[in-house]
Amino acid sequence: MTVRQANPLLSQDFYIPFDAIRAEHVEPGIKDAIGSAREAVDTVVNLDAPRTFENTILALDDALEGLTRAVGIAYHLMSVENHPELRQAFNAVLPEFSAFFAELPLNDDLWQAVKQYADSPEAATLTGVHKRHLEKTIASFRRAGAALPEAEKARVREISMALSQLQNTFSENVLDATNAFELVLEDDADVAGLPARAVNQARENAAQKGLEGYRFTLQIPSYLPFMTHADKRELRQQMYEAYVNRACDGDTDNRPLVEEILALRREMADLLGYRDFADYRLETNMAKNGDAALAFVRDLTEKTLPYWQQEMDALQTFAREQLGLETLEPWDMHYTSEKLRRHQFDFDAEELRPYFPLDGVLKGLFAITERLFGISVTERPHVPVWHEDVTFYDIHDKAGDHLGSFYADWFPRESKRAGAWMNSLITGIPTETGFEPHLGLMVGNFTPPQRGKPALLSHDEVQTTFHEFGHLLHHCLSKVAVKARAGTNVARDWVELPSQLLENWTWQRDALDLFARHYETGEPIPEDLFEKMQRSRTFMQANMQMRQLSFATVDLELHVNYDPEQHRDAISFGQQVMAPFYLRPDHAKNHFLTGFNHVFAGGYAAGYYSYKWSEVLDADAFSRFEQAGIFDPKVGADYLEHILSKGDSAPPEALYRAFMGRDPDPNALLKRNLNATV
């Protein structure tokens, strides 16, 4: 039996044998996949036939597919089932596959083969997605250093490998630092103010660890309720300081990694002929360069600032007059905001939880997307998964054709990194006989079920569910004939449009009535509670927007203007950049950057602005649904045709214009989030 046959990591089955993949499969499996990829690339280079799009460009894509799949599965398991044996195996082979991917575009023979085809008569006749893919393939080689002298190529290769290792270590450190903290409380008075659900969850968490009392962690389903509701200010301070100072000392100290990563990114950009790393990364985005992204963020910040100042004035007045807090500290913000929300709107967001059992939310989500896009989503049992909490679903169109499938993994574990995300595992394409289906996954860290009760989500968690499913639809409803241009393989500041757009349905009465039902009585959300929810929709939205803008600003400033010779260190520089976004400058004196996975480990370097950029698009695009009706089949069909199904087959600006009939309204976000009159 060959290694490939024996190793489940290398299985080519649509249903990935996750239940059989072990740590010992990772290193030999990826090494075998590297060997196969090298052989396939050599075949492309040494082709003894006239070059065509299929035997050169698509053949190169196909040569990498097996390795990309194996590495992607291993990366995924590192995110959801991270344990010492798997980590050791992954890190052992990380340098080898990092080297392969770093060397590939610097392989001069391969570069010459690609250029040879690009200069051929056939290439000149390409149109549509084939032409776009050839152009992007050529650009990707140049952007990776293919045209550099050998000495500089070697340094680019070294930098790429070093960044892969550093970014992986950064993520591991954040996970370990998050898991290292616990707050165990034994006195009932210490959990005063917390909802019964949060208290019960903390009690169960403690019992699982063999502890008495209540256990709180830095995982969001534990951390956020504590910061929002716990009456004891000194305990909120303890939790807050632990969270914003993760991975800043000891064995998990990310401070030197931040400096190294930024230095290597600067050097890489310089070698490749760019002014800075932001210009390098954003060249293929809608923003095009760092200056444009910074201008967008600064303009939105300036427009948001007066609304934020009004909110902060009201919050401080309320804290002083109603709560006896003369000075608001960072650990008071969630707590005071929630008290003010209740005071202004008589609205406790916890009242919504009974109406959002996870199973009901998913059924409603699938019903909504069936109405919009004519698809059906059904659960498929008995599929191999990586954890017992994971479920699996199939997506079919009206004709019954299988478009794609996905895994869903919703609850936190110590072996699982924080946050929520969607990943693609298999990219499908149309074929002569039908359709080769997609495969993807959705992951969250939501409030888990408690004894005798289902998982009851907050409205924020409901929005996150819709958000990640929006990404998944972008992947699974793609009908692009070239895999590399399909699905979510798009510009970073375009990829968040489908995800953020779908969140809008979580605020619409007609949509909520499809799924927001009390888990015990089956009753819909009462009208008075719905009205309170609607009235509070823009509550503290300027504060939330400024928070996101602070992240986008510090990310861009670090990759455009940070100079280690001029500025003391990256952490101090970041604190100075973020200070204006806080109530007081001293509130920025933390180590937020050492836990900023999005930028230092998650692919959003110089791209965090994308969330707000795409949110402008989503606020504007949803206006078409509002005008026609949120379930209008014509608008849904147009959105599917012009955006969801198109991937990166055309420039995003053209896709947007095809759907809306015009360019986006830059003020749409301010109108929706802040009730601004602009």
N, C-alpha and C positions, 0 to 999 in steps of 0.2 A: 504493500500500500504506500503510495507516495505521501510526502509531507502535505501537499495540497489537499489530497483526499482525506487525510486523517485529521487535519486541523480545522475545527469549526469556524475559526476566524476567517478562513479563506473560502467558506461555503459561498456559492453563487446563488443559493436558493433565495427566492423572494422573501420567504419567511426566515429571517436570520435566526440561527440557532443560539439565541442569547443564553438560554438555560444551560448550554453545554460549553460556552466559552469560559476558560479559566486563565489565570495569570500566566501559567506556563505555556499557553498558546500564543501569547502576544509577540515575544521576541522572535521565535522561529517562524511564525506566520508572516510577520512584516518583513523579515529578511527574505523569505521565499518570494513574497510579492515584489520586493525590490528587484530581485533577480529576474523575475518574469517581465517586469516593466523595462529593465535594461535591455533584455533581448528584443522586446517589441519595438523599443526606440531604435535599436540598431537596425532592425528590419526597415524602418522608415528611412533611416539615413542611407542604407546600402541598397535602396530600391533599384532593381534592374528592369525598369519599365518607365515609360513616359509618366511624368508626375501629374496627378489629378487631385481635385479637392478631396476625393474619398481616400486615395491611397497615401496622401501626405497629411493634410490638415486634420481630417476626421480620424485617420489612422493614429496620429499622434495623440489625439484625445482618448481614443480607445486604449492606447498603450498604457495610459496612466490610470484607467478606471479601476482596475483590480486593486492597485496599491492605495489609491485614494479611498476606496471603500474600506479596506482593512484598517487603515490609519484612522478613518472617520469613526468606525465602530469602536476602536480602542480609545480614542479621544472621548467618545460618548460615555463609555463605561468609566473612564476616569472622572467624569462629571457626576455620575449618578451612583456609582458603587466603588468609590475610591477607598482602597485599603492598602496596607503596606506591601503586600505581595504584588498587586497589580501595579502600584506606583513604581516599585523597583524594576519590574519587567518593562514597563513603558519607558522609563528613563534610561534603561540600558540600551534600547534600540532607537531612542529619540535622536541621538547624533547621526545615526546612519541614514534614517529616512529624511532628516533635515538636510543632510549633505546631498542626498539624491535630488531633492526638489530645488536646492540652491544651485546645484551644478547644471541642471537640465537646460535652462535658458542660456547658460554660458558655454554650452557644448557647441563649438564653432561649426562642426560638421552638420549638426542638426539645424543650426541657424542658416547655414548655406543652403540646406535642403528646402527649408521653408521659403527663403528668398527666391530660390530657383523656381519654385511653384508660383510665387507671387509675381514673378516677371514673365510667366508663361502666357501664351495667347488665351488659354482657357480662363485663367484668373481674371483677365480683362473683361470677360463676358459675364462674370458673376453679378447677381442682383440680390436684393432683399437680405435675408438673414445670412446667406452664405457669404455675400460680399462683406457684410458687417463683421462676421466672425473672422474672416481672413484679416481684415483691417485690425481688429482687436488682438488677434494672435500676433501679428507683426509688432503692434504697439507693446504687447506684454513682453516680448523678447527684448525690445529696446529698453523698456522701463526696468527690466531686470539686469541690464548691463551687457547684453549680447554684443553691442558695438564698441565696448571699451577695450583698451589695450590689455594684454594678458595680466600684467601685474595688478591692475585695478580690478580686473575680473576676479582674481584670487582673493582680493580684500573684500569684495562684495560677497563672495561665497562665504568667507569667514564670518562676516557680519550677519548674514542670513541665518547661519547655523547658531551663532551665539544668541541672537534674538529669540529663536525658537526655544532654546534652553532657558533663558532668563524669564521669558513670559510664562513658561510652564511652571517654573519655580515660584514666580510671583503668585500665580493662582493657587498653588499648593499651600503657600504660606498663609494666604487669606483664609482658606478652608481650615487649616490647622489652628490659626489664631481665633477664628470664630468658635471652633469646637472647644478651645481651651478654657473658655470663660463660662461660669455658671453662677447664678445668684440663687442661693438656697435660703428660704425664709421659713421659720417655724412658727412665728407669732401671727395669729390671724389679723392683728392690727396692721401688719406690714402689707397686707394685700387689700386694704380698704380702698374702695373706689373702683376696683376692677370688676368687670361683669362676671357673673357666675360662670359663664362659659370659659373665660380666661383662667379663673381660679381653678375650675375643675381640670382644665388642661394642664395647668402647672402641678396640680396634685398628682395626676396620672404620670406626668413626666418624672416627678420625684420618685414615685413608686417603682417605675421602670428601672431606675438607677439604685433601688434599694435604700432610698432616703426617706426620711420623715419630712412632712411639711410641703413646701411648694418650690419647684425648681423652674427658674427662668433662664433662657439662653439668648444669644444674639441672633438666632434664626428669626426671621421677620414675623411669623405667626405668634411667636412668644414676645419678641422685643416690642413690636409696635403697639399692641394692646397695653403693655406695661407703661410705655411712654405716654400713651393717650389718656389712661385712666387712673394710674396709681396715685393715691393722695400723698404719699410720703415723698417729699421733695428730695431728700438726701439719697433715697434709693433710686429715684429717676436720674439723679446726677451720676450715681455710680454706674448705672446701665448705659447712659449716654456716653460717658467718658470711655467706657470699655469699647463701645461700638465705633466711635470716631477715631480711636487710637489702635485699631486692630493692626497687627503685623508691623509694629514700629519698634520692636525691641526683641532681645533674646534670639532664639533659634529661628524665629519667623520674621526677622527684621527685613522689611522690604525697602528701607530707605536707600541703601546702596544700590539696590536693583533699579529703583526709579532713576537714579543718576546714570547708571550704566545703559539702561534702555534708551533714555533720551540722547545720550552721547552717541550711541551706535546709530540711532535713527538720523541724527544730524549728519553724521559722517556718510551714511548711505546716500542721503539726499545730495550731499555735496559731490560725491563720486559720480552720481548719475546726472549731474548738471542742473540740479534744481536749487533755488534760493534757500529753501528750507523743506523740512519734512512735510509740512502741510501742503505746500505746492505739489510735492511729489504725490502724496496720497490723493489729493482732490482733483488732480488733472482729469480723471475719468468720472468724476462726480458731476452733479448738476451745478454745483458751486464753482467748479473749475480750478479754484486756487484759494490759498489761505486768506488773502486780503478780502475776497468776496464773502467768504464764510464769516470772517470777523466783522465785516461791515453789516452783514445780516444780523448777527448776534447783538452787536452794539446798538443797531437801530431798534431792534425789538426790546432790548433792555431799556433804552431811553423812553420808549413809548409805554412800557410797563411800569416804570419807576413811580410816576405819580399815583397810580392805583395801589402799588405796593406800600407807599408811604401812608396813604389813607388807611390801609388795612393795619399797618403797624401802629399807627396812632390810636386806632380804635382798640386794638388788642392790648396795648399798654394801659390805656385808660380803664378798660374792663378789669385787667389784672390788678391794678392798684385799688380801684373802687369796690370791686366785688370779691376779689380773692385775697386782698391784703398783700399782694406782691409788689413791692415798691420798684424792684428792678427785675425785668424779665431776663432769664438766662436761657441758653439753648435747650436745656432739659425741661424747660417750662412751655416750650412752643406748642407741641402737640396737645399737652394737657390743657393749656389755657385756650387754645383754639377750639377744642371740643366743648369746653365749658361755655365759650361765647356762642358757638353754634346752637347749643341747647337753649341758651338765653334768648337769642334772636329769633330762632325758628321753632322753638319747642320741639326740636328734632334730635333724636339720639340715633345715630347710624346703626347701632346694634339692634334697633327694632326691625331692621330689614333682614337680618340674618335668617330668621325662621322661614322667610319666603325664598331663600336661595339655597336649597339643598343641591349639592353638586350634580347628582343625577338629573334633577329637574332642569338645572341650568344647561347641561349638555343637550338634553332633549330639545329645549327651547332654541338653543343655538343652531342645532341641526335643522329644526323646523324653519327657522328664519332663513337660513342659507338655501334651503330647498325652495322656498317661495321666491327668493331673489334669483337663484342661478339654476334651478331645475335639477339639483343634485340630491341624492339620498345618502345618508350616513347610517350604517348599521354596525353594531358590535359583532365581532367575530370571536368566539371562544376558542380555547385550546390552541392558541398560538404561543410559541416559546417566547418568554419575556425574561427580563433581567431581575425583576422583583415581583413579589406577589401582588403589590399594589397596582401594577401596570395593566392597562386594558388596551385592546386593539380594535380598530375600526376599518371598515371598507367604505370607499366613496364610489358611487355609480352615477351615471348621467340618466336622463329620461329614457334613453333607449336600452338601458341596462348594461351599458359598457362599463367595465371596471377602469376607473380613472386613476385611482390611487388608494393607498392605505396608510394608517398612521398608528403609532403607539402614543399613549397618554400616561403620564406619571406625575401625580399631583401633590404628593405630601412630602414634608421635609424628613430627612434622615441625616445623621451625622456624617455619613459617607457621601453626601450629595451637596454640591455647591449651591450657594444661595441664588435666588432670583428665579426668573421664568424665561424660557427660550423655546424656539422652534429650530430644528435641524432637518436637513434633507439627508436621506440615506441612499435612495436610488432616484435618479432623474429619468422619467419616462419620455418617450417620443412617439409621434404617430408613425405607424409602419404601413406597409402595403396591405397587410391583412387585418389591420385594426389599430390598437393602441397598446403600447408597452407601458404598464402602469407605474406611477410614482410611488415612493415610500418615504415617509417622514416621521417626525415625532414632535410631541409637545410636552414640555416639562414645566412644572410649577412647584412652589413651596407654600401650599395653602393650609388653612386651618384644618387639621385632621378631624375625622369623626371621633366623637366621645362615646363612652359607654352608653349604649341604648339609643344613641342619636346618630343620624347621618352627618356627613361633613356639611356644615352650614357656612356658606361663604359670606364675606363682606361684599358690599357693592364694588369696592375697589378690586377684589379678587374676581368678581364676575367680569369686570372690564378687562382684567388681565387674561381671563379665559378667552374672551372674544378677540382680544389683541393677538394672542398666539395663534388662534384659529385663522385669523386673517392672513398671517404669514403662511400658514399651512395651505390655505386655499390658493395663494399665489404660487405655491409650489405644485400642488396637486391638480390644479385646473389649467396648467400650462400646456399649450399645444404647439410649442416651438419645435421645429425639426432638428435643431442642433442643440445637444444637451448642454453645452457650455454657455449657451445664450438663453436657456430655459429657466422658468421658475423664478427663484429668489436670487439667481446669479445676476444681480443688477447693481446699479450705483447705490451706495450706502444711504444717500439722502433721498432716494426714491423707494427703497425697500420698506420703509416704515409706513408708506401711504396705505397699502391694503390692510395692515394690522390696525392702524389707528382709526381708519375709516369705520371698521366694523364695530368699534367701541360705541359709536353713536347710537346704535340700536338699544343699548342697555339703558338709555334715558327715555325711550319712547313708550308711551302707554300701550299702544297696540302691540308692540313687540314684547313688552314685559308681561302682558296678559297671556302670552303663549307659554310662559315658563315660571313666572314669579308666583309660586303658589305655596301657601303655608304647609310645611312638611307634615303637620298633624291633621289640619282641617281641610286642606286643599283649597282654601279661600285665596283669592287674589289679593294683592296689596290694597288695603283700604284707600279710598280716595283722599282722605285727609293726610294719610302718611305719604302717599304719592306726591301730593301738593307740597308738603314740607320738603321732601326730597328734591323736587324741582326748584323750589325757592332757594334752596341752599346750594344749588349746583355751582354757582359762581362764587360761593363763600370761600375766601382765602385763596382764590385762584391766582391772584397776582403774586402771592407769596410762593405758591407752588411753581408758577412760571419763572419767578426769579431764581428759585432753587435750581431748576433745570438750566437756566441761562448761566448760572454760576459754574455749573459743571462744564457746559459748552465753552465758556470763556476761558476757564483755566486750562482746559484741554488744548484749545487753539493757541493761547499765549505760550504754553510750554513748548509747542511745536513750531511757533513762529518767532517769538521774541525772547525766549529764555536763553541767556548766554552765561555759561558757568564762570567765565572770566570776569563778567561784569556783576553778576548776582551771586549772593553768598552760597545758596544751595537751592535745589528744586523745591524742597518742602517749604522753605521760607518764602521763596518766590510765589509759590502757589497760594500760600496764606495771604500774601499781600494782594494778589489778584482777586481772591475771593472775599476779602474784607468788606468791600463796598456792598456786597450782597447780603451781609448780615446786619442785624439790628445794631450791633456795636462791632467795631473792628476786632476787638479782642476775642470775639466769638469764633473767629476764623483760626485761632491758635490751636489747631488740632492736626492729626495725621490722617485726614481723610484720603489723601493721595495714596497712602500705603495700602489702602483697601480698594482702590479704584480699578476693579477688574476690567471694566468696559474698555478702558484706555490702555492699561498696561498688560492685559492678557486676553482681552475679548474681541479684538478686531475693530474697535471704534477709535483708534488713535487718530487724532486730528479730525474725527468724524462724529463726536458726540452732538454737535450742532444739528445733526441729521434728524434727531427726534423733533425738534422745533420746526425745522425746514419742512419736513413731511407733514407736521401737524397743520401748518398753513395750508398745504395742499388738501389735507383731509377735511378741514373745516370748510374749505371752498367747495370741494367735490360733493360733500354731503348736501350742500344747498340744492343740488339738482334732484336728489332723492326727496328732500323736503317739499320742493315745489310740485313734484309729480305724484308724491305719495311714497312712503318709505318702503312699500312692497311692490311698487310699480314694476311690472315684468319687463317693460321696454327699457327702462333705465338700468335694471339689473342685467338684462341681456347686453346692453351697450357696455356696461362696466366690465362684464365678463369678456366681451369681444375685444375691447380696446386696451384693457389694462391687465386683468387677471390672467388671461390666456397668452399674453404677448411676451412675458419675460423681458429679456434684453434684446429682442429682435429688432427694435428701432429705438431712437433716442427717446428718453422719457418725456422731454418737452413735447415731442410730436404725439406720443401716446396720450398725454394729458389733453392736448388740444383736440385730439380725435374724440375724446369722451365729452369734454365740456364745450367744445366749439370756440374756445378762447383760451388765453393765458390765465393763470391763477390770479385771484384777487389777493394782493399782499396783506390786506387788512382783515381778511376773513377770520383769522385766529383771534384778533383783538375784539372783534364784534362778538364772537361766540363766548370766549372765556371771560372777558372783562366787561361785557355789555358796553364796549367803547363805541362812541359815535365818531367815526372817522370817514 
